[in-house]
Amino acid sequence: MALGSERYTGDGRLAVDVFGGHPYGLVVSDVRGRIHDHNAAARRILGHLALKRDRDGVICDLVGCRAPDGPLAEVCAHELASAHEGPLPEVRVDLAGDGEVASAWITVARLPGESGLLLTELRPGMAEDRRRRTAPHWTRGSHLDIRVFGRTEVHGREGPITGRWLSNRAGQILKFLVAQRPRVVSTDELVERLWRSDAASSGKALRYSIHVLRTTLEPDRSANGRGQSAFIVAEPGGYALNRSAIRIDADDFERDVTAGLAALRAGDADGGRARLRGAIALYHGDFLADEPYADWALDERDRLHHLAAEALRRLIDLERTFGTTDVVVELLQRLAAMEPFDEDVHADFFRMLMLTGRRSDAVRRYQSLRRRTLASFGEDVGFRLSDLS
């Protein structure tokens, strides 16, 4: 099929001249990669013999669609382009043809009309071109990594998404949805819990803040910000997280604790110990610690706190049997920080400090515990250091 036909332009001669004389390689194919036409630059770049091969997927093979270890290893650029508005972002690939260059920057776009054809443009890669050759984020789909233990962090495919937005209303909406992640949150509940003001004005503010949140998380979602969000999904009457595209460290933590405790019940001490260690390594602080006064975060914060404390207690018992004293002391210190008024935990911690020769440390920590207990409850602790020897 020649691009000089009337279906592509009103001036057939002009189409032929532009297509044939374009300085970059142009290949017309269908979504399966079968080549319908190409220009002279494409022959130079890919090789004449490579383009003459009469088999399905030839252009895909030449540019590395789904080729192991390449930037398009997980996708077919032509399948993506067939469902994409406008050209795909440019990506550098190693070429499998017998042409004049070994690599090229390519982009693929749908041709207008109902032809179902695609146009692949190839621009030769230069030796001095320092732009990255790793797989770009768009080939791997949308993904978000949210870390909620301690200070909240949000990471996209391209790295951390930073800024003041996390402490503003858009960030609070995201945190609220994370706290309520198993369910759809109604718009009324969001307004009531985060605004607590006039419902009509708050409803408008909510819609605007959702727009800001989506734009912050997905700046390339569309030119006008109205494309479907990969992360914040509109449901009938409310909003929810698209958990298939979002990884939350609290979910990984809970999964590891659950698996670790199940392994221990099944008699697998090594497996349980490994999973509990992985869980505790994720717990960098209480859930949404940067929202200390948010009442809507309290239930989830307490639930995960108690789960972390249980995991630490079980891990401490395992380390007493299979680990070292230093590891036991370290874990007891973490548990004591999490349970500031649990006298049994602190007594165990102080005892281990003295057994390892850290008696001065034990005295300082004991006096600090006494001061906290007196200030909070008006009474002294129920044990003395001499009772622990």
C-alpha positions as CSV (number, residue, x, y, z in Angstrom):
1,M,0.0,0.0,0.0
2,A,1.5,3.3,-1.0
3,L,1.2,6.4,1.2
4,G,0.6,8.5,-2.0
5,S,-3.0,7.3,-2.2
6,E,-5.9,9.8,-1.7
7,R,-6.8,8.3,1.7
8,Y,-3.7,9.9,3.2
9,T,-3.6,13.4,1.5
10,G,-5.3,15.4,-1.1
11,D,-2.0,15.8,-3.0
12,G,-0.8,12.2,-3.8
13,R,2.5,13.4,-5.2
14,L,3.4,15.4,-2.1
15,A,2.7,12.4,0.1
16,V,5.0,10.3,-2.0
17,D,7.8,12.9,-1.9
18,V,7.5,13.5,1.9
19,F,7.4,9.8,2.7
20,G,10.2,8.8,0.4
21,G,12.5,11.7,1.2
22,H,12.0,11.8,5.0
23,P,15.5,11.8,6.7
24,Y,14.4,9.3,9.3
25,G,13.2,5.8,8.8
26,L,9.4,5.4,8.3
27,V,7.7,2.0,8.4
28,V,4.0,1.4,7.9
29,S,2.7,-1.7,9.6
30,D,-0.4,-3.2,11.1
31,V,-0.8,-4.0,14.8
32,R,0.8,-7.4,14.4
33,G,3.9,-5.8,13.0
34,R,3.5,-6.9,9.4
35,I,5.1,-4.3,7.1
36,H,3.0,-2.6,4.4
37,D,5.4,0.1,3.3
38,H,8.7,1.7,4.2
39,N,10.9,4.5,2.9
40,A,14.6,4.6,1.8
41,A,15.8,5.8,5.2
42,A,14.2,2.7,6.8
43,R,16.1,0.5,4.4
44,R,19.4,2.1,5.3
45,I,18.7,1.8,9.0
46,L,17.2,-1.6,9.2
47,G,18.7,-3.2,6.1
48,H,17.1,-4.2,2.8
49,L,17.1,-7.9,3.4
50,A,15.6,-7.5,6.9
51,L,12.6,-5.6,5.5
52,K,12.0,-8.1,2.7
53,R,11.4,-11.0,5.1
54,D,7.8,-12.1,4.6
55,R,6.6,-13.1,8.1
56,D,4.4,-11.8,10.8
57,G,5.9,-9.4,13.4
58,V,8.9,-8.5,11.3
59,I,9.1,-4.9,12.5
60,C,8.5,-6.0,16.1
61,D,11.5,-8.4,15.8
62,L,13.7,-5.7,14.3
63,V,13.1,-3.1,17.0
64,G,13.0,-5.5,19.9
65,C,9.3,-5.7,21.0
66,R,9.3,-8.3,23.9
67,A,13.0,-9.0,23.4
68,P,14.5,-10.2,26.6
69,D,16.7,-7.6,28.5
70,G,15.6,-4.8,26.1
71,P,13.7,-1.6,26.9
72,L,10.6,-3.1,25.3
73,A,11.0,-6.5,27.0
74,E,7.6,-6.3,28.7
75,V,5.5,-4.8,25.8
76,C,4.9,-4.6,22.1
77,A,5.3,-1.0,21.1
78,H,2.8,-1.5,18.2
79,E,0.1,-3.0,20.4
80,L,0.5,0.0,22.8
81,A,0.4,2.5,20.0
82,S,-2.8,1.0,18.6
83,A,-4.6,2.0,21.8
84,H,-2.7,5.2,22.5
85,E,-3.7,8.7,21.6
86,G,-0.8,10.3,19.8
87,P,2.7,9.0,19.4
88,L,4.4,6.9,22.1
89,P,7.3,8.5,23.9
90,E,10.6,8.0,22.1
91,V,12.7,5.0,23.3
92,R,16.2,3.9,22.3
93,V,16.5,0.3,21.1
94,D,19.2,-2.0,19.7
95,L,18.3,-3.1,16.2
96,A,18.3,-6.7,14.9
97,G,18.5,-5.8,11.2
98,D,21.6,-5.7,8.9
99,G,21.4,-2.0,8.3
100,E,23.9,0.8,8.7
101,V,23.3,1.5,12.4
102,A,23.1,-0.7,15.5
103,S,20.6,1.3,17.5
104,A,17.9,3.9,16.9
105,W,15.4,6.0,18.8
106,I,11.9,4.9,17.8
107,T,8.4,6.1,18.2
108,V,5.1,4.5,17.0
109,A,1.8,6.2,16.3
110,R,-1.6,5.2,14.8
111,L,-2.2,6.6,11.3
112,P,-5.4,8.7,11.1
113,G,-8.6,7.2,9.8
114,E,-9.9,3.6,10.0
115,S,-7.0,1.9,8.3
116,G,-5.7,0.3,11.6
117,L,-2.2,1.0,10.4
118,L,0.7,2.2,12.4
119,L,3.7,4.4,11.6
120,T,7.1,3.6,13.2
121,E,9.7,6.4,13.0
122,L,13.4,5.4,13.4
123,R,16.1,8.0,14.2
124,P,19.6,6.7,14.2
125,G,21.2,6.5,17.6
126,M,24.5,8.4,18.0
127,A,27.6,7.1,19.9
128,E,27.7,10.4,21.9
129,D,24.0,10.1,22.8
130,R,24.0,9.8,26.6
131,R,20.3,9.5,27.2
132,R,19.3,6.5,29.2
133,R,18.8,3.1,27.6
134,T,16.9,1.4,30.4
135,A,13.2,0.6,30.1
136,P,11.2,3.8,30.4
137,H,8.3,3.8,32.8
138,W,5.6,3.9,30.2
139,T,6.5,0.5,28.9
140,R,5.8,-1.0,32.3
141,G,2.5,0.5,33.0
142,S,1.4,2.9,35.7
143,H,2.7,2.1,39.2
144,L,2.9,3.9,42.5
145,D,4.8,3.0,45.7
146,I,3.4,4.5,48.9
147,R,5.3,4.3,52.2
148,V,3.3,5.1,55.2
149,F,5.4,3.9,58.1
150,G,6.9,7.1,59.6
151,R,6.8,10.1,57.3
152,T,4.7,9.4,54.2
153,E,6.6,9.0,50.9
154,V,5.2,8.5,47.4
155,H,7.3,7.1,44.6
156,G,6.4,6.8,40.9
157,R,8.2,5.0,38.1
158,E,10.5,8.0,37.7
159,G,11.4,8.4,41.4
160,P,10.0,10.2,44.5
161,I,7.0,12.6,44.0
162,T,7.9,15.3,46.5
163,G,6.6,18.7,47.5
164,R,4.3,20.4,49.9
165,W,1.2,18.7,48.3
166,L,1.5,15.8,50.8
167,S,0.7,18.1,53.7
168,N,-2.0,19.9,51.8
169,R,-5.6,18.7,51.1
170,A,-4.6,16.6,48.1
171,G,-2.1,14.7,50.2
172,Q,-4.6,14.2,53.0
173,I,-7.1,12.7,50.6
174,L,-4.5,10.2,49.5
175,K,-3.6,9.4,53.1
176,F,-7.3,9.0,54.0
177,L,-7.8,6.6,51.0
178,V,-4.8,4.6,52.2
179,A,-6.2,4.4,55.7
180,Q,-9.5,3.1,54.2
181,R,-7.9,1.2,51.4
182,P,-10.0,-2.0,51.5
183,R,-13.1,-0.1,50.5
184,V,-14.7,2.7,48.5
185,V,-14.9,6.0,50.4
186,S,-18.0,8.0,49.8
187,T,-17.7,11.7,48.8
188,D,-19.8,12.6,51.8
189,E,-17.4,10.9,54.2
190,L,-14.4,12.6,52.6
191,V,-16.1,16.0,53.0
192,E,-17.2,15.3,56.5
193,R,-13.8,14.0,57.7
194,L,-11.5,16.4,55.9
195,W,-13.5,19.6,55.5
196,R,-16.2,19.7,58.2
197,S,-17.8,22.8,56.6
198,D,-20.5,23.8,54.2
199,A,-21.3,20.7,52.2
200,A,-21.8,22.5,48.8
201,S,-18.6,24.4,48.9
202,S,-16.7,21.5,50.4
203,G,-18.0,19.2,47.5
204,K,-16.5,21.6,45.0
205,A,-13.3,21.8,47.0
206,L,-13.1,18.0,47.1
207,R,-13.5,17.7,43.3
208,Y,-10.8,20.3,42.8
209,S,-8.5,18.5,45.3
210,I,-9.0,15.2,43.6
211,H,-8.0,16.8,40.3
212,V,-4.9,18.2,42.0
213,L,-4.0,14.8,43.4
214,R,-4.5,13.0,40.1
215,T,-2.4,15.6,38.3
216,T,0.3,15.4,40.9
217,L,0.5,11.6,40.7
218,E,0.1,11.5,36.9
219,P,1.3,14.7,35.3
220,D,1.2,13.1,31.8
221,R,-2.3,11.6,32.3
222,S,-3.7,13.9,29.6
223,A,-3.2,17.5,28.4
224,N,-6.3,18.7,30.2
225,G,-6.1,16.4,33.2
226,R,-9.4,14.6,32.4
227,G,-8.0,11.3,31.3
228,Q,-8.9,8.2,33.4
229,S,-6.7,8.0,36.5
230,A,-4.6,4.9,37.0
231,F,-4.5,5.4,40.8
232,I,-7.5,7.3,42.1
233,V,-10.6,5.6,40.8
234,A,-14.0,7.2,40.7
235,E,-16.6,4.7,41.9
236,P,-20.4,5.2,42.2
237,G,-20.7,7.7,45.1
238,G,-17.1,7.9,46.0
239,Y,-13.4,7.2,45.4
240,A,-11.0,4.3,45.9
241,L,-7.4,3.4,45.3
242,N,-6.6,1.2,42.3
243,R,-4.6,-1.3,44.4
244,S,-3.5,-3.3,41.4
245,A,-1.3,-0.3,40.4
246,I,-0.3,0.8,43.9
247,R,2.1,-0.9,46.3
248,I,1.8,0.1,50.0
249,D,4.4,-0.9,52.5
250,A,1.8,-1.5,55.2
251,D,0.3,-4.2,53.0
252,D,3.7,-5.8,52.5
253,F,4.3,-5.6,56.2
254,E,1.0,-7.2,57.1
255,R,1.5,-10.0,54.5
256,D,4.9,-10.8,56.0
257,V,3.6,-10.9,59.6
258,T,0.7,-13.1,58.6
259,A,2.9,-15.5,56.7
260,G,5.5,-15.5,59.5
261,L,3.0,-16.4,62.2
262,A,1.5,-19.1,60.0
263,A,4.9,-20.6,59.4
264,L,5.5,-20.7,63.1
265,R,2.2,-22.4,63.7
266,A,3.2,-25.0,61.1
267,G,6.5,-25.7,62.9
268,D,8.7,-23.8,60.4
269,A,10.9,-21.7,62.7
270,D,13.3,-20.7,60.0
271,G,10.6,-19.6,57.6
272,G,8.7,-17.8,60.3
273,R,11.8,-16.0,61.5
274,A,12.7,-14.9,58.0
275,R,9.3,-13.5,57.3
276,L,9.0,-11.7,60.6
277,R,12.4,-10.1,60.1
278,G,11.3,-8.9,56.7
279,A,8.2,-7.4,58.3
280,I,10.0,-5.6,61.1
281,A,12.5,-4.2,58.5
282,L,9.5,-2.4,56.9
283,Y,8.2,-0.9,60.1
284,H,10.0,2.5,60.2
285,G,7.5,4.1,62.6
286,D,3.8,4.3,63.3
287,F,1.3,4.5,60.4
288,L,1.1,8.0,59.0
289,A,3.2,9.5,61.8
290,D,3.1,12.8,59.9
291,E,-0.6,13.0,60.7
292,P,-0.5,12.6,64.5
293,Y,-3.8,14.4,65.2
294,A,-5.9,12.9,62.4
295,D,-8.6,10.9,64.2
296,W,-9.3,9.0,60.9
297,A,-5.8,7.4,61.0
298,L,-6.0,6.2,64.7
299,D,-7.7,2.9,64.1
300,E,-5.3,1.7,61.4
301,R,-2.4,3.1,63.3
302,D,-3.3,1.2,66.4
303,R,-4.0,-2.0,64.5
304,L,-0.6,-2.0,62.7
305,H,1.2,-0.9,65.9
306,H,-0.2,-3.9,67.8
307,L,0.7,-6.2,64.9
308,A,4.2,-4.9,64.8
309,A,4.5,-5.4,68.6
310,E,3.3,-9.0,68.3
311,A,5.8,-9.7,65.5
312,L,8.6,-8.2,67.7
313,R,7.6,-10.4,70.6
314,R,7.6,-13.5,68.6
315,L,10.9,-12.6,66.9
316,I,12.5,-11.9,70.2
317,D,11.6,-15.4,71.4
318,L,13.0,-16.9,68.2
319,E,16.3,-14.9,68.5
320,R,16.8,-16.0,72.1
321,T,16.9,-19.6,70.7
322,F,18.5,-19.2,67.3
323,G,20.1,-15.7,67.3
324,T,22.6,-13.7,69.3
325,T,22.3,-11.6,72.5
326,D,23.0,-8.4,70.6
327,V,20.1,-9.0,68.3
328,V,17.8,-9.7,71.2
329,V,18.9,-6.5,72.9
330,E,18.3,-4.5,69.7
331,L,14.8,-6.0,69.2
332,L,13.9,-5.4,72.9
333,Q,15.0,-1.8,72.5
334,R,12.6,-1.4,69.6
335,L,9.8,-3.0,71.5
336,A,10.4,-0.8,74.5
337,A,10.2,2.3,72.4
338,M,6.9,1.1,70.9
339,E,5.5,0.2,74.3
340,P,6.7,3.1,76.6
341,F,4.7,2.0,79.7
342,D,4.9,-1.8,79.4
343,E,6.8,-2.6,82.5
344,D,7.4,-6.3,81.6
345,V,9.0,-5.3,78.3
346,H,11.2,-2.7,80.0
347,A,12.2,-5.0,82.8
348,D,13.3,-7.6,80.2
349,F,15.2,-5.0,78.3
350,F,17.0,-3.7,81.4
351,R,17.9,-7.2,82.4
352,M,19.5,-7.9,79.0
353,L,21.4,-4.7,79.2
354,M,22.9,-5.6,82.6
355,L,23.7,-9.2,81.4
356,T,25.7,-7.7,78.5
357,G,27.6,-5.3,80.8
358,R,25.7,-2.2,79.9
359,R,24.7,-1.4,83.5
360,S,25.0,2.4,83.2
361,D,22.8,2.3,80.2
362,A,20.2,0.3,82.2
363,V,20.3,2.8,85.1
364,R,19.7,5.8,82.7
365,R,16.9,4.1,81.0
366,Y,15.3,3.0,84.3
367,Q,15.4,6.5,85.7
368,S,13.8,7.8,82.4
369,L,11.0,5.2,82.7
370,R,10.4,6.3,86.3
371,R,10.0,9.9,85.4
372,R,7.6,9.2,82.6
373,T,5.5,6.9,84.7
374,L,5.3,9.4,87.6
375,A,4.4,12.3,85.2
376,S,1.7,10.3,83.4
377,F,0.2,8.2,86.3
378,G,1.4,9.8,89.5
379,E,3.0,6.5,90.7
380,D,6.4,4.8,90.5
381,V,7.3,1.8,88.4
382,G,6.5,-1.6,90.0
383,F,10.1,-3.0,90.0
384,R,13.6,-2.0,90.9
385,L,16.8,-2.7,89.0
386,S,18.0,-4.9,91.9
387,D,15.0,-7.1,91.3
388,L,16.3,-8.0,87.9
389,S,19.7,-9.4,88.8
